[in-house]
Amino acid sequence: NHAFLNALQLTSTDIIGKTDEELWPEQAKLLKEHDENVIKNDEILTVEETFTFVDKQPKAFLVVKMPWK
């Protein structure tokens, strides 16, 4: 969303079509685990995730993930 892009100083063209591994290789495994848990358990997950990008400063986000039905 727009707020996420602003926080990371990105544009939509910076991330569209890229995988977590391409954007955040160090965090990709954990991000995938969170996604898989939501799908497997069919429930909402609220978790803190940390992302680093343009300015190399880590930024923590409270993320709510849920199954899309």
All heavy atoms as TSV, in Angstrom:
chain	resi	resn	atom	element	x	y	z
A	1	ASN	N	N	0.831	-1.174	0.000
A	1	ASN	CA	C	0.000	0.000	0.000
A	1	ASN	C	C	0.881	1.245	0.000
A	1	ASN	O	O	2.100	1.178	0.169
A	1	ASN	CB	C	-1.001	-0.032	1.154
A	1	ASN	CG	C	-0.377	0.091	2.520
A	1	ASN	OD1	O	0.653	0.724	2.696
A	1	ASN	ND2	N	-1.004	-0.501	3.508
A	2	HIS	N	N	0.248	2.390	-0.153
A	2	HIS	CA	C	0.975	3.650	-0.299
A	2	HIS	C	C	1.825	3.976	0.944
A	2	HIS	O	O	2.968	4.429	0.823
A	2	HIS	CB	C	-0.010	4.777	-0.599
A	2	HIS	CG	C	0.641	6.071	-0.947
A	2	HIS	ND1	N	1.374	6.252	-2.094
A	2	HIS	CD2	C	0.693	7.246	-0.275
A	2	HIS	CE1	C	1.842	7.494	-2.124
A	2	HIS	NE2	N	1.443	8.113	-1.035
A	3	ALA	N	N	1.287	3.760	2.123
A	3	ALA	CA	C	2.020	4.061	3.357
A	3	ALA	C	C	3.276	3.199	3.473
A	3	ALA	O	O	4.338	3.679	3.890
A	3	ALA	CB	C	1.121	3.857	4.571
A	4	PHE	N	N	3.166	1.934	3.102
A	4	PHE	CA	C	4.310	1.015	3.138
A	4	PHE	C	C	5.391	1.484	2.163
A	4	PHE	O	O	6.576	1.528	2.505
A	4	PHE	CB	C	3.828	-0.398	2.796
A	4	PHE	CG	C	4.892	-1.449	2.868
A	4	PHE	CD1	C	5.391	-1.875	4.082
A	4	PHE	CD2	C	5.381	-2.036	1.712
A	4	PHE	CE1	C	6.366	-2.857	4.146
A	4	PHE	CE2	C	6.347	-3.021	1.767
A	4	PHE	CZ	C	6.848	-3.430	2.988
A	5	LEU	N	N	4.983	1.850	0.955
A	5	LEU	CA	C	5.942	2.338	-0.043
A	5	LEU	C	C	6.639	3.608	0.448
A	5	LEU	O	O	7.864	3.749	0.304
A	5	LEU	CB	C	5.239	2.605	-1.368
A	5	LEU	CG	C	4.725	1.382	-2.115
A	5	LEU	CD1	C	3.935	1.805	-3.348
A	5	LEU	CD2	C	5.858	0.460	-2.506
A	6	ASN	N	N	5.878	4.529	1.030
A	6	ASN	CA	C	6.475	5.762	1.558
A	6	ASN	C	C	7.474	5.474	2.661
A	6	ASN	O	O	8.546	6.077	2.707
A	6	ASN	CB	C	5.395	6.708	2.082
A	6	ASN	CG	C	4.782	7.542	0.999
A	6	ASN	OD1	O	5.313	7.647	-0.098
A	6	ASN	ND2	N	3.646	8.143	1.303
A	7	ALA	N	N	7.140	4.593	3.566
A	7	ALA	CA	C	8.021	4.278	4.684
A	7	ALA	C	C	9.345	3.700	4.212
A	7	ALA	O	O	10.391	3.952	4.816
A	7	ALA	CB	C	7.329	3.309	5.636
A	8	LEU	N	N	9.299	2.942	3.130
A	8	LEU	CA	C	10.518	2.340	2.594
A	8	LEU	C	C	11.148	3.173	1.479
A	8	LEU	O	O	12.148	2.783	0.907
A	8	LEU	CB	C	10.221	0.927	2.072
A	8	LEU	CG	C	9.840	-0.077	3.146
A	8	LEU	CD1	C	9.476	-1.408	2.526
A	8	LEU	CD2	C	10.972	-0.252	4.145
A	9	GLN	N	N	10.558	4.319	1.198
A	9	GLN	CA	C	11.041	5.219	0.154
A	9	GLN	C	C	11.118	4.506	-1.193
A	9	GLN	O	O	12.133	4.552	-1.887
A	9	GLN	CB	C	12.394	5.817	0.537
A	9	GLN	CG	C	12.334	6.623	1.809
A	9	GLN	CD	C	13.688	7.084	2.284
A	9	GLN	OE1	O	14.723	6.594	1.866
A	9	GLN	NE2	N	13.677	8.039	3.189
A	10	LEU	N	N	10.022	3.842	-1.562
A	10	LEU	CA	C	9.929	3.090	-2.806
A	10	LEU	C	C	8.757	3.586	-3.636
A	10	LEU	O	O	7.895	4.305	-3.139
A	10	LEU	CB	C	9.713	1.602	-2.515
A	10	LEU	CG	C	10.777	0.879	-1.717
A	10	LEU	CD1	C	10.309	-0.520	-1.368
A	10	LEU	CD2	C	12.074	0.825	-2.492
A	11	THR	N	N	8.729	3.152	-4.877
A	11	THR	CA	C	7.559	3.354	-5.727
A	11	THR	C	C	7.023	1.972	-6.073
A	11	THR	O	O	7.715	0.960	-5.906
A	11	THR	CB	C	7.916	4.094	-7.030
A	11	THR	OG1	O	8.757	3.262	-7.830
A	11	THR	CG2	C	8.610	5.422	-6.737
A	12	SER	N	N	5.819	1.921	-6.598
A	12	SER	CA	C	5.243	0.626	-6.962
A	12	SER	C	C	6.089	-0.082	-8.018
A	12	SER	O	O	6.195	-1.303	-8.005
A	12	SER	CB	C	3.798	0.790	-7.440
A	12	SER	OG	O	3.749	1.668	-8.534
A	13	THR	N	N	6.732	0.662	-8.905
A	13	THR	CA	C	7.575	0.026	-9.924
A	13	THR	C	C	8.824	-0.602	-9.316
A	13	THR	O	O	9.424	-1.488	-9.922
A	13	THR	CB	C	7.967	1.020	-11.038
A	13	THR	OG1	O	8.608	2.142	-10.445
A	13	THR	CG2	C	6.761	1.482	-11.815
A	14	ASP	N	N	9.215	-0.161	-8.128
A	14	ASP	CA	C	10.370	-0.765	-7.454
A	14	ASP	C	C	10.079	-2.177	-6.958
A	14	ASP	O	O	11.009	-2.972	-6.792
A	14	ASP	CB	C	10.797	0.076	-6.238
A	14	ASP	CG	C	11.358	1.424	-6.610
A	14	ASP	OD1	O	11.995	1.542	-7.674
A	14	ASP	OD2	O	11.143	2.373	-5.822
A	15	ILE	N	N	8.804	-2.484	-6.694
A	15	ILE	CA	C	8.512	-3.780	-6.083
A	15	ILE	C	C	7.625	-4.696	-6.921
A	15	ILE	O	O	7.645	-5.903	-6.717
A	15	ILE	CB	C	7.907	-3.621	-4.672
A	15	ILE	CG1	C	6.577	-2.904	-4.711
A	15	ILE	CG2	C	8.877	-2.925	-3.747
A	15	ILE	CD1	C	5.838	-2.948	-3.396
A	16	ILE	N	N	6.840	-4.140	-7.838
A	16	ILE	CA	C	5.939	-4.989	-8.627
A	16	ILE	C	C	6.748	-6.012	-9.420
A	16	ILE	O	O	7.716	-5.667	-10.093
A	16	ILE	CB	C	5.054	-4.133	-9.558
A	16	ILE	CG1	C	4.039	-3.360	-8.724
A	16	ILE	CG2	C	4.347	-5.003	-10.605
A	16	ILE	CD1	C	3.171	-2.416	-9.511
A	17	GLY	N	N	6.333	-7.265	-9.294
A	17	GLY	CA	C	6.980	-8.355	-10.020
A	17	GLY	C	C	8.194	-8.938	-9.339
A	17	GLY	O	O	8.814	-9.863	-9.861
A	18	LYS	N	N	8.540	-8.435	-8.162
A	18	LYS	CA	C	9.709	-8.944	-7.438
A	18	LYS	C	C	9.263	-9.826	-6.283
A	18	LYS	O	O	8.239	-9.605	-5.670
A	18	LYS	CB	C	10.557	-7.789	-6.933
A	18	LYS	CG	C	11.172	-6.996	-8.068
A	18	LYS	CD	C	12.161	-5.992	-7.552
A	18	LYS	CE	C	12.830	-5.318	-8.728
A	18	LYS	NZ	N	12.598	-3.904	-8.794
A	19	THR	N	N	10.061	-10.818	-5.993
A	19	THR	CA	C	9.774	-11.726	-4.888
A	19	THR	C	C	10.377	-11.178	-3.589
A	19	THR	O	O	11.237	-10.280	-3.623
A	19	THR	CB	C	10.378	-13.118	-5.161
A	19	THR	OG1	O	11.814	-12.983	-5.191
A	19	THR	CG2	C	9.870	-13.699	-6.469
A	20	ASP	N	N	9.957	-11.759	-2.476
A	20	ASP	CA	C	10.565	-11.397	-1.190
A	20	ASP	C	C	12.067	-11.670	-1.218
A	20	ASP	O	O	12.844	-10.902	-0.650
A	20	ASP	CB	C	9.921	-12.181	-0.044
A	20	ASP	CG	C	8.507	-11.716	0.266
A	20	ASP	OD1	O	8.144	-10.590	-0.120
A	20	ASP	OD2	O	7.774	-12.494	0.897
A	21	GLU	N	N	12.469	-12.737	-1.877
A	21	GLU	CA	C	13.893	-13.082	-1.961
A	21	GLU	C	C	14.686	-11.996	-2.687
A	21	GLU	O	O	15.837	-11.732	-2.343
A	21	GLU	CB	C	14.097	-14.433	-2.664
A	21	GLU	CG	C	13.654	-15.636	-1.862
A	21	GLU	CD	C	12.155	-15.920	-1.960
A	21	GLU	OE1	O	11.433	-15.253	-2.741
A	21	GLU	OE2	O	11.687	-16.800	-1.221
A	22	GLU	N	N	14.082	-11.381	-3.688
A	22	GLU	CA	C	14.764	-10.316	-4.424
A	22	GLU	C	C	14.820	-9.014	-3.625
A	22	GLU	O	O	15.810	-8.282	-3.699
A	22	GLU	CB	C	14.068	-10.051	-5.757
A	22	GLU	CG	C	14.189	-11.207	-6.737
A	22	GLU	CD	C	13.328	-11.016	-7.961
A	22	GLU	OE1	O	12.088	-10.846	-7.796
A	22	GLU	OE2	O	13.877	-11.039	-9.069
A	23	LEU	N	N	13.773	-8.737	-2.873
A	23	LEU	CA	C	13.701	-7.483	-2.128
A	23	LEU	C	C	14.390	-7.553	-0.772
A	23	LEU	O	O	15.103	-6.631	-0.384
A	23	LEU	CB	C	12.238	-7.082	-1.933
A	23	LEU	CG	C	11.492	-6.712	-3.207
A	23	LEU	CD1	C	9.999	-6.606	-2.938
A	23	LEU	CD2	C	12.022	-5.409	-3.761
A	24	TRP	N	N	14.140	-8.625	-0.032
A	24	TRP	CA	C	14.665	-8.754	1.326
A	24	TRP	C	C	15.206	-10.173	1.539
A	24	TRP	O	O	14.603	-10.985	2.254
A	24	TRP	CB	C	13.562	-8.464	2.350
A	24	TRP	CG	C	12.968	-7.120	2.170
A	24	TRP	CD1	C	13.545	-5.928	2.501
A	24	TRP	CD2	C	11.695	-6.793	1.596
A	24	TRP	NE1	N	12.702	-4.900	2.170
A	24	TRP	CE2	C	11.571	-5.398	1.614
A	24	TRP	CE3	C	10.658	-7.553	1.069
A	24	TRP	CZ2	C	10.452	-4.735	1.124
A	24	TRP	CZ3	C	9.538	-6.896	0.582
A	24	TRP	CH2	C	9.439	-5.510	0.604
A	25	PRO	N	N	16.360	-10.487	0.943
A	25	PRO	CA	C	16.863	-11.866	1.031
A	25	PRO	C	C	17.056	-12.373	2.461
A	25	PRO	O	O	16.818	-13.545	2.740
A	25	PRO	CB	C	18.185	-11.833	0.268
A	25	PRO	CG	C	18.437	-10.426	-0.101
A	25	PRO	CD	C	17.226	-9.611	0.197
A	26	GLU	N	N	17.448	-11.481	3.371
A	26	GLU	CA	C	17.693	-11.907	4.755
A	26	GLU	C	C	16.404	-12.254	5.491
A	26	GLU	O	O	16.409	-13.069	6.397
A	26	GLU	CB	C	18.434	-10.811	5.540
A	26	GLU	CG	C	19.783	-10.434	4.987
A	26	GLU	CD	C	19.691	-9.411	3.855
A	26	GLU	OE1	O	18.638	-8.761	3.687
A	26	GLU	OE2	O	20.683	-9.271	3.125
A	27	GLN	N	N	15.293	-11.628	5.120
A	27	GLN	CA	C	14.031	-11.847	5.811
A	27	GLN	C	C	13.085	-12.767	5.047
A	27	GLN	O	O	12.031	-13.151	5.564
A	27	GLN	CB	C	13.302	-10.507	6.031
A	27	GLN	CG	C	14.040	-9.551	6.919
A	27	GLN	CD	C	14.742	-8.457	6.126
A	27	GLN	OE1	O	15.201	-8.681	5.024
A	27	GLN	NE2	N	14.845	-7.285	6.701
A	28	ALA	N	N	13.427	-13.140	3.833
A	28	ALA	CA	C	12.498	-13.858	2.959
A	28	ALA	C	C	11.972	-15.152	3.583
A	28	ALA	O	O	10.781	-15.456	3.476
A	28	ALA	CB	C	13.153	-14.139	1.615
A	29	LYS	N	N	12.835	-15.902	4.237
A	29	LYS	CA	C	12.403	-17.171	4.832
A	29	LYS	C	C	11.320	-16.947	5.890
A	29	LYS	O	O	10.297	-17.630	5.905
A	29	LYS	CB	C	13.595	-17.908	5.431
A	29	LYS	CG	C	13.238	-19.255	6.009
A	29	LYS	CD	C	14.447	-19.972	6.567
A	29	LYS	CE	C	14.031	-21.286	7.183
A	29	LYS	NZ	N	15.146	-21.963	7.834
A	30	LEU	N	N	11.527	-15.967	6.753
A	30	LEU	CA	C	10.551	-15.670	7.806
A	30	LEU	C	C	9.246	-15.152	7.205
A	30	LEU	O	O	8.157	-15.538	7.641
A	30	LEU	CB	C	11.119	-14.667	8.796
A	30	LEU	CG	C	10.218	-14.288	9.967
A	30	LEU	CD1	C	9.895	-15.511	10.823
A	30	LEU	CD2	C	10.865	-13.207	10.805
A	31	LEU	N	N	9.333	-14.289	6.201
A	31	LEU	CA	C	8.132	-13.765	5.547
A	31	LEU	C	C	7.319	-14.908	4.928
A	31	LEU	O	O	6.097	-14.938	5.038
A	31	LEU	CB	C	8.509	-12.748	4.474
A	31	LEU	CG	C	9.226	-11.496	4.957
A	31	LEU	CD1	C	9.678	-10.651	3.775
A	31	LEU	CD2	C	8.363	-10.695	5.902
A	32	LYS	N	N	8.006	-15.841	4.309
A	32	LYS	CA	C	7.327	-16.995	3.705
A	32	LYS	C	C	6.657	-17.846	4.784
A	32	LYS	O	O	5.531	-18.325	4.599
A	32	LYS	CB	C	8.307	-17.823	2.895
A	32	LYS	CG	C	7.659	-18.956	2.151
A	32	LYS	CD	C	8.641	-19.692	1.259
A	32	LYS	CE	C	7.920	-20.789	0.509
A	32	LYS	NZ	N	8.797	-21.480	-0.419
A	33	GLU	N	N	7.333	-18.047	5.905
A	33	GLU	CA	C	6.748	-18.821	7.006
A	33	GLU	C	C	5.467	-18.158	7.511
A	33	GLU	O	O	4.477	-18.846	7.780
A	33	GLU	CB	C	7.761	-18.961	8.149
A	33	GLU	CG	C	8.887	-19.912	7.856
A	33	GLU	CD	C	9.943	-19.932	8.955
A	33	GLU	OE1	O	9.722	-19.326	10.037
A	33	GLU	OE2	O	11.003	-20.536	8.718
A	34	HIS	N	N	5.483	-16.854	7.646
A	34	HIS	CA	C	4.280	-16.141	8.092
A	34	HIS	C	C	3.140	-16.363	7.106
A	34	HIS	O	O	2.014	-16.676	7.500
A	34	HIS	CB	C	4.552	-14.649	8.236
A	34	HIS	CG	C	5.460	-14.308	9.365
A	34	HIS	ND1	N	6.070	-13.087	9.474
A	34	HIS	CD2	C	5.877	-15.016	10.440
A	34	HIS	CE1	C	6.813	-13.056	10.571
A	34	HIS	NE2	N	6.711	-14.224	11.172
A	35	ASP	N	N	3.427	-16.209	5.815
A	35	ASP	CA	C	2.397	-16.408	4.785
A	35	ASP	C	C	1.854	-17.836	4.821
A	35	ASP	O	O	0.639	-18.056	4.742
A	35	ASP	CB	C	2.958	-16.108	3.390
A	35	ASP	CG	C	3.282	-14.640	3.197
A	35	ASP	OD1	O	2.803	-13.804	3.988
A	35	ASP	OD2	O	4.017	-14.328	2.242
A	36	GLU	N	N	2.757	-18.808	4.928
A	36	GLU	CA	C	2.328	-20.214	4.955
A	36	GLU	C	C	1.483	-20.531	6.178
A	36	GLU	O	O	0.533	-21.305	6.098
A	36	GLU	CB	C	3.544	-21.130	4.869
A	36	GLU	CG	C	4.182	-21.114	3.497
A	36	GLU	CD	C	5.483	-21.900	3.421
A	36	GLU	OE1	O	6.026	-22.299	4.483
A	36	GLU	OE2	O	5.951	-22.108	2.291
A	37	ASN	N	N	1.808	-19.929	7.328
A	37	ASN	CA	C	1.015	-20.151	8.542
A	37	ASN	C	C	-0.404	-19.629	8.384
A	37	ASN	O	O	-1.358	-20.264	8.832
A	37	ASN	CB	C	1.678	-19.496	9.755
A	37	ASN	CG	C	2.847	-20.291	10.278
A	37	ASN	OD1	O	2.953	-21.490	10.055
A	37	ASN	ND2	N	3.747	-19.609	10.958
A	38	VAL	N	N	-0.542	-18.486	7.750
A	38	VAL	CA	C	-1.878	-17.924	7.515
A	38	VAL	C	C	-2.693	-18.865	6.638
A	38	VAL	O	O	-3.848	-19.164	6.920
A	38	VAL	CB	C	-1.780	-16.522	6.872
A	38	VAL	CG1	C	-3.128	-16.048	6.374
A	38	VAL	CG2	C	-1.208	-15.533	7.877
A	39	ILE	N	N	-2.070	-19.351	5.572
A	39	ILE	CA	C	-2.772	-20.254	4.651
A	39	ILE	C	C	-3.091	-21.585	5.325
A	39	ILE	O	O	-4.224	-22.073	5.253
A	39	ILE	CB	C	-1.924	-20.475	3.383
A	39	ILE	CG1	C	-1.818	-19.160	2.592
A	39	ILE	CG2	C	-2.514	-21.586	2.515
A	39	ILE	CD1	C	-0.755	-19.168	1.513
A	40	LYS	N	N	-2.109	-22.161	5.994
A	40	LYS	CA	C	-2.279	-23.473	6.626
A	40	LYS	C	C	-3.334	-23.454	7.728
A	40	LYS	O	O	-4.169	-24.351	7.820
A	40	LYS	CB	C	-0.946	-23.947	7.211
A	40	LYS	CG	C	-1.011	-25.266	7.923
A	40	LYS	CD	C	0.340	-25.626	8.517
A	40	LYS	CE	C	0.239	-26.869	9.360
A	40	LYS	NZ	N	1.490	-27.154	10.062
A	41	ASN	N	N	-3.301	-22.417	8.564
A	41	ASN	CA	C	-4.194	-22.356	9.718
A	41	ASN	C	C	-5.497	-21.625	9.436
A	41	ASN	O	O	-6.371	-21.589	10.294
A	41	ASN	CB	C	-3.477	-21.707	10.898
A	41	ASN	CG	C	-2.261	-22.496	11.328
A	41	ASN	OD1	O	-2.288	-23.723	11.347
A	41	ASN	ND2	N	-1.185	-21.804	11.636
A	42	ASP	N	N	-5.593	-21.023	8.256
A	42	ASP	CA	C	-6.808	-20.301	7.849
A	42	ASP	C	C	-7.240	-19.311	8.924
A	42	ASP	O	O	-8.394	-19.265	9.326
A	42	ASP	CB	C	-7.940	-21.280	7.521
A	42	ASP	CG	C	-9.087	-20.604	6.798
A	42	ASP	OD1	O	-8.838	-19.661	6.022
A	42	ASP	OD2	O	-10.240	-21.020	7.009
A	43	GLU	N	N	-6.260	-18.519	9.404
A	43	GLU	CA	C	-6.572	-17.545	10.430
A	43	GLU	C	C	-5.741	-16.279	10.246
A	43	GLU	O	O	-4.777	-16.257	9.492
A	43	GLU	CB	C	-6.345	-18.120	11.824
A	43	GLU	CG	C	-4.931	-18.557	12.097
A	43	GLU	CD	C	-4.789	-19.306	13.408
A	43	GLU	OE1	O	-5.793	-19.825	13.919
A	43	GLU	OE2	O	-3.670	-19.363	13.919
A	44	ILE	N	N	-6.114	-15.248	10.953
A	44	ILE	CA	C	-5.428	-13.956	10.883
A	44	ILE	C	C	-4.174	-14.011	11.746
A	44	ILE	O	O	-4.186	-14.531	12.859
A	44	ILE	CB	C	-6.362	-12.832	11.343
A	44	ILE	CG1	C	-7.554	-12.723	10.396
A	44	ILE	CG2	C	-5.612	-11.510	11.433
A	44	ILE	CD1	C	-8.646	-11.794	10.874
A	45	LEU	N	N	-3.089	-13.446	11.220
A	45	LEU	CA	C	-1.825	-13.383	11.937
A	45	LEU	C	C	-1.404	-11.922	12.044
A	45	LEU	O	O	-1.358	-11.208	11.048
A	45	LEU	CB	C	-0.751	-14.176	11.181
A	45	LEU	CG	C	0.674	-14.096	11.708
A	45	LEU	CD1	C	0.767	-14.792	13.071
A	45	LEU	CD2	C	1.642	-14.720	10.731
A	46	THR	N	N	-1.116	-11.476	13.257
A	46	THR	CA	C	-0.574	-10.143	13.483
A	46	THR	C	C	0.842	-10.325	14.001
A	46	THR	O	O	1.056	-10.990	15.008
A	46	THR	CB	C	-1.423	-9.358	14.504
A	46	THR	OG1	O	-2.770	-9.287	14.025
A	46	THR	CG2	C	-0.888	-7.963	14.705
A	47	VAL	N	N	1.799	-9.738	13.277
A	47	VAL	CA	C	3.196	-9.993	13.595
A	47	VAL	C	C	4.032	-8.769	13.221
A	47	VAL	O	O	3.672	-7.998	12.339
A	47	VAL	CB	C	3.693	-11.255	12.853
A	47	VAL	CG1	C	3.652	-11.076	11.362
A	47	VAL	CG2	C	5.056	-11.676	13.306
A	48	GLU	N	N	5.141	-8.592	13.919
A	48	GLU	CA	C	6.082	-7.533	13.560
A	48	GLU	C	C	7.047	-8.080	12.511
A	48	GLU	O	O	7.622	-9.154	12.689
A	48	GLU	CB	C	6.862	-7.076	14.783
A	48	GLU	CG	C	7.833	-5.948	14.480
A	48	GLU	CD	C	8.597	-5.505	15.702
A	48	GLU	OE1	O	7.966	-5.093	16.687
A	48	GLU	OE2	O	9.841	-5.574	15.650
A	49	GLU	N	N	7.207	-7.345	11.419
A	49	GLU	CA	C	8.164	-7.714	10.374
A	49	GLU	C	C	9.070	-6.515	10.134
A	49	GLU	O	O	8.625	-5.376	10.155
A	49	GLU	CB	C	7.456	-8.111	9.080
A	49	GLU	CG	C	6.659	-9.386	9.224
A	49	GLU	CD	C	5.928	-9.825	7.963
A	49	GLU	OE1	O	5.772	-9.013	7.024
A	49	GLU	OE2	O	5.509	-10.980	7.924
A	50	THR	N	N	10.342	-6.774	9.922
A	50	THR	CA	C	11.330	-5.718	9.711
A	50	THR	C	C	11.809	-5.755	8.269
A	50	THR	O	O	12.149	-6.817	7.748
A	50	THR	CB	C	12.516	-5.895	10.671
A	50	THR	OG1	O	12.024	-5.876	12.007
A	50	THR	CG2	C	13.532	-4.790	10.497
A	51	PHE	N	N	11.823	-4.588	7.644
A	51	PHE	CA	C	12.261	-4.466	6.256
A	51	PHE	C	C	13.355	-3.417	6.168
A	51	PHE	O	O	13.338	-2.419	6.878
A	51	PHE	CB	C	11.095	-4.031	5.359
A	51	PHE	CG	C	9.959	-5.003	5.360
A	51	PHE	CD1	C	8.895	-4.852	6.235
A	51	PHE	CD2	C	9.946	-6.086	4.493
A	51	PHE	CE1	C	7.841	-5.747	6.243
A	51	PHE	CE2	C	8.897	-6.991	4.506
A	51	PHE	CZ	C	7.849	-6.814	5.369
A	52	THR	N	N	14.310	-3.642	5.281
A	52	THR	CA	C	15.379	-2.683	5.021
A	52	THR	C	C	15.454	-2.494	3.521
A	52	THR	O	O	15.384	-3.458	2.773
A	52	THR	CB	C	16.733	-3.217	5.535
A	52	THR	OG1	O	16.608	-3.526	6.902
A	52	THR	CG2	C	17.836	-2.205	5.341
A	53	PHE	N	N	15.616	-1.253	3.090
A	53	PHE	CA	C	15.739	-1.047	1.657
A	53	PHE	C	C	16.627	0.137	1.365
A	53	PHE	O	O	17.801	0.114	1.698
A	53	PHE	CB	C	14.369	-0.919	0.979
A	53	PHE	CG	C	14.370	-1.416	-0.433
A	53	PHE	CD1	C	14.362	-2.762	-0.707
A	53	PHE	CD2	C	14.414	-0.536	-1.493
A	53	PHE	CE1	C	14.377	-3.226	-2.003
A	53	PHE	CE2	C	14.439	-0.986	-2.797
A	53	PHE	CZ	C	14.419	-2.335	-3.054
A	54	VAL	N	N	16.103	1.188	0.788
A	54	VAL	CA	C	16.900	2.261	0.203
A	54	VAL	C	C	17.932	2.856	1.154
A	54	VAL	O	O	19.115	2.928	0.829
A	54	VAL	CB	C	15.987	3.373	-0.362
A	54	VAL	CG1	C	16.787	4.549	-0.859
A	54	VAL	CG2	C	15.124	2.812	-1.474
A	55	ASP	N	N	17.517	3.292	2.316
A	55	ASP	CA	C	18.450	3.974	3.219
A	55	ASP	C	C	19.207	3.011	4.137
A	55	ASP	O	O	19.965	3.440	4.992
A	55	ASP	CB	C	17.738	5.044	4.034
A	55	ASP	CG	C	16.682	4.474	4.965
A	55	ASP	OD1	O	16.526	3.239	5.047
A	55	ASP	OD2	O	15.985	5.270	5.617
A	56	LYS	N	N	18.990	1.729	3.963
A	56	LYS	CA	C	19.671	0.677	4.735
A	56	LYS	C	C	19.354	0.704	6.222
A	56	LYS	O	O	19.983	0.010	7.012
A	56	LYS	CB	C	21.190	0.720	4.535
A	56	LYS	CG	C	21.631	0.644	3.100
A	56	LYS	CD	C	21.233	-0.653	2.461
A	56	LYS	CE	C	21.730	-0.718	1.026
A	56	LYS	NZ	N	21.048	-1.670	0.223
A	57	GLN	N	N	18.372	1.491	6.625
A	57	GLN	CA	C	17.939	1.523	8.011
A	57	GLN	C	C	16.754	0.585	8.170
A	57	GLN	O	O	15.758	0.723	7.467
A	57	GLN	CB	C	17.530	2.944	8.417
A	57	GLN	CG	C	18.678	3.933	8.397
A	57	GLN	CD	C	19.757	3.570	9.393
A	57	GLN	OE1	O	19.486	3.201	10.526
A	57	GLN	NE2	N	20.997	3.678	8.962
A	58	PRO	N	N	16.839	-0.393	9.071
A	58	PRO	CA	C	15.705	-1.299	9.272
A	58	PRO	C	C	14.480	-0.549	9.790
A	58	PRO	O	O	14.600	0.371	10.599
A	58	PRO	CB	C	16.196	-2.300	10.310
A	58	PRO	CG	C	17.579	-1.918	10.652
A	58	PRO	CD	C	17.942	-0.669	9.951
A	59	LYS	N	N	13.332	-0.943	9.273
A	59	LYS	CA	C	12.068	-0.358	9.708
A	59	LYS	C	C	11.132	-1.497	10.102
A	59	LYS	O	O	10.938	-2.427	9.337
A	59	LYS	CB	C	11.458	0.480	8.590
A	59	LYS	CG	C	12.270	1.720	8.252
A	59	LYS	CD	C	11.673	2.473	7.096
A	59	LYS	CE	C	12.373	3.778	6.821
A	59	LYS	NZ	N	13.767	3.686	6.480
A	60	ALA	N	N	10.587	-1.411	11.307
A	60	ALA	CA	C	9.682	-2.441	11.814
A	60	ALA	C	C	8.243	-2.037	11.540
A	60	ALA	O	O	7.875	-0.870	11.695
A	60	ALA	CB	C	9.901	-2.657	13.302
A	61	PHE	N	N	7.442	-3.007	11.128
A	61	PHE	CA	C	6.033	-2.792	10.837
A	61	PHE	C	C	5.208	-3.829	11.578
A	61	PHE	O	O	5.612	-4.987	11.673
A	61	PHE	CB	C	5.753	-2.961	9.337
A	61	PHE	CG	C	6.401	-1.921	8.476
A	61	PHE	CD1	C	7.699	-2.077	8.033
A	61	PHE	CD2	C	5.701	-0.787	8.113
A	61	PHE	CE1	C	8.301	-1.122	7.237
A	61	PHE	CE2	C	6.293	0.179	7.319
A	61	PHE	CZ	C	7.596	0.010	6.884
A	62	LEU	N	N	4.071	-3.402	12.089
A	62	LEU	CA	C	3.097	-4.339	12.620
A	62	LEU	C	C	2.219	-4.735	11.439
A	62	LEU	O	O	1.524	-3.902	10.868
A	62	LEU	CB	C	2.262	-3.703	13.734
A	62	LEU	CG	C	1.275	-4.632	14.414
A	62	LEU	CD1	C	2.009	-5.803	15.076
A	62	LEU	CD2	C	0.465	-3.880	15.437
A	63	VAL	N	N	2.295	-5.990	11.048
A	63	VAL	CA	C	1.639	-6.475	9.836
A	63	VAL	C	C	0.496	-7.409	10.215
A	63	VAL	O	O	0.647	-8.274	11.086
A	63	VAL	CB	C	2.660	-7.237	8.954
A	63	VAL	CG1	C	2.003	-7.794	7.717
A	63	VAL	CG2	C	3.825	-6.329	8.591
A	64	VAL	N	N	-0.638	-7.216	9.579
A	64	VAL	CA	C	-1.779	-8.106	9.753
A	64	VAL	C	C	-1.948	-8.864	8.444
A	64	VAL	O	O	-2.139	-8.257	7.386
A	64	VAL	CB	C	-3.062	-7.342	10.095
A	64	VAL	CG1	C	-4.237	-8.304	10.231
A	64	VAL	CG2	C	-2.872	-6.527	11.360
A	65	LYS	N	N	-1.838	-10.182	8.517
A	65	LYS	CA	C	-1.995	-11.038	7.339
A	65	LYS	C	C	-3.217	-11.902	7.548
A	65	LYS	O	O	-3.460	-12.393	8.641
A	65	LYS	CB	C	-0.767	-11.910	7.136
A	65	LYS	CG	C	0.477	-11.099	6.858
A	65	LYS	CD	C	1.677	-11.972	6.581
A	65	LYS	CE	C	2.849	-11.090	6.217
A	65	LYS	NZ	N	3.777	-11.762	5.354
A	66	MET	N	N	-3.985	-12.075	6.477
A	66	MET	CA	C	-5.190	-12.901	6.580
A	66	MET	C	C	-5.445	-13.593	5.262
A	66	MET	O	O	-5.029	-13.110	4.210
A	66	MET	CB	C	-6.387	-12.066	7.005
A	66	MET	CG	C	-6.781	-10.999	6.027
A	66	MET	SD	S	-8.067	-9.899	6.661
A	66	MET	CE	C	-7.167	-8.932	7.841
A	67	PRO	N	N	-6.142	-14.729	5.310
A	67	PRO	CA	C	-6.474	-15.439	4.062
A	67	PRO	C	C	-7.437	-14.602	3.227
A	67	PRO	O	O	-8.322	-13.945	3.766
A	67	PRO	CB	C	-7.137	-16.727	4.522
A	67	PRO	CG	C	-7.094	-16.740	5.999
A	67	PRO	CD	C	-6.611	-15.426	6.490
A	68	TRP	N	N	-7.232	-14.596	1.945
A	68	TRP	CA	C	-8.123	-13.902	1.017
A	68	TRP	C	C	-9.055	-14.939	0.428
A	68	TRP	O	O	-8.613	-15.858	-0.244
A	68	TRP	CB	C	-7.298	-13.225	-0.074
A	68	TRP	CG	C	-8.115	-12.404	-1.003
A	68	TRP	CD1	C	-8.617	-12.796	-2.192
A	68	TRP	CD2	C	-8.531	-11.057	-0.812
A	68	TRP	NE1	N	-9.312	-11.785	-2.775
A	68	TRP	CE2	C	-9.288	-10.700	-1.938
A	68	TRP	CE3	C	-8.346	-10.132	0.190
A	68	TRP	CZ2	C	-9.857	-9.443	-2.081
A	68	TRP	CZ3	C	-8.905	-8.885	0.032
A	68	TRP	CH2	C	-9.644	-8.549	-1.082
A	69	LYS	N	N	-10.340	-14.799	0.709
A	69	LYS	CA	C	-11.311	-15.799	0.251
A	69	LYS	C	C	-12.270	-15.200	-0.747
A	69	LYS	O	O	-12.635	-14.076	-0.668
A	69	LYS	CB	C	-12.093	-16.350	1.429
A	69	LYS	CG	C	-11.211	-17.068	2.409
A	69	LYS	CD	C	-12.015	-17.586	3.567
A	69	LYS	CE	C	-11.083	-18.258	4.549
A	69	LYS	NZ	N	-11.770	-18.918	5.612
